[in-house]
């Protein structure tokens, strides 16, 4: 399921922070598209089953302060996301030979 995450920052990102954001977020296996909005004070990330919690953790580990991260999914749908809080241990595809 493709979804959208929106992240907001207290101040517009500097050029270095923007580059770090692009590198870190695009390295996530499920990211499909990144777009900066509101004069680099926000970002929209589209991808397959991305977790808002995981995005926040990755950005904080990189030293990019995030005000908030919102997801386009409701709570019931979020539970089915692989990286979501309740779907973390579930296998979505059963490997061959099991």
URSUL-V983007 format. One record per backbone hydrogen bond with DSSP energy under -0.5 kcal/mol. CO is the residue of the C=O (numbers start at 1). NH is the residue of the N-H. Records with the same first field share a line. If there is no record, write none. Layout:
# URSUL-V983007
CO->NH / NH
This chain:
# URSUL-V983007
1->49
3->47
4->72
5->45
6->70
7->43
8->67 / 68
14->18
15->19
16->20
17->21
18->22
19->23
20->24
21->25
22->26
23->27
25->28
28->31
30->48
33->46
35->44
37->41 / 42
38->41
40->13
41->9
42->37
43->7
44->35
45->5
46->32 / 33
47->3 / 49
49->83
51->55
52->56
53->57
54->58
55->59
56->60
57->61
58->62
59->63 / 64
60->63
63->65
68->8
70->6
74->78
75->79
77->80 / 81
78->81
81->84
84->88
87->90
93->95
95->98
